[in-house]
Amino acid sequence: MNLLTISELDKEQITTLLERAALLKERHKSGIPYHPLRGKTLALVFSKASTRTRVSFETAMFHLGGNAIFISHRDSQVGRGEPIKDTARVMSRYVDAVVIRTFGHEIIEEYASYSDVPVINGLTDMHHPCQVLADLLTIKENRGTLKGLKIAWIGDGNNMANSWVEAAVKCGFDLTLASPPGYELDEAIISRARADADGEILQTSSVAKAAEGADVLNTDVWASMGQEEEQRERIKSFKDYQINNKTVALANKNVMVMHCLPAHRGEEITEDVLEGSRSVVFDQAENRLHIQKAILEWLMLPHDA
């Protein structure tokens, strides 16, 4: 069993992961030791830079009694041209699970097809499931439910937006994505999602339409890793796609403001909103630790454990 995308999970599995993460968070806050992964090892094989994903997974394994090994692209034989299928089969003989953080999603799919141990998507260009699960945990902590909420995604139609669409299908909330023309998600993705969703999934170029009445305002950087050369052009295209006080005023009075970090303050979100009373950005970041624990436990232990 792997975790490569949100769409691979059913609603019950998502609910179980969120409930388990909340319980593990409570145990941690109460100082209750829990070491079910003693003797197990997690490998983190990263081709992209990382702060939250790396530290949260390494700390999660430590808290659960296991060990983590970090392998960067430049330090591995994959970086020198070793076939992915060879690395996957060898790593399966050494470790109990692998987190992959890479560029093309086809890379992690190939790795998983040859791996005999669970593979977890720590981010690809198309999906970021662990981040979105942490975000769902944060919303549920604050609102008690996901059903019936209106969530607005403002910015790039990137991997985060894609995983949010998949989460909307599974969890039944309404989702509106506001992106500049040319930076939207593929309309085929939206159409397939609408066909399976209980809630409403919309894509628009209007920030106001997305933000109006929203329970959650969510965004990400305008240029993701690997798009640095597009930064100047993207700043021009995205200049009106910012979460600021005007955007917040359009939403519900108790709106939650989210950002997966790192943030470019003054671009996709203003300093005062990021640091304001509606922001749950650092709760999101903390919840990466707790959802990673739930994911690791779920994939590395029998499900009745």
ABEGO torsion letter per residue (X at the ends): XBBABAAABBAAAAAAAAAAAAAAAAAAAAGBBBBAABGBBBBBBBABBBAAAAAAAAAAAAAAGBBBBBBBAAABAAAAGBBAAAAAAAAAAABABBBBBBBBAAAAAAAAAABABBBBBAEBAABBAAAAAAAAAAAAAAAGBABGBBBBBBEBBBAAAAAAAAAAAAAGBBBBBBBBBGABBBAAAAAAAAAABABBBBBBABAAAAABGBABBBBBBABBBGAAAAAAAAAAAAAABBBBAAAAAABBAABBBBBAOBBBBGBABBAAAAABAABAAAAAAAAAAAAAAAAAAAAABBAAX
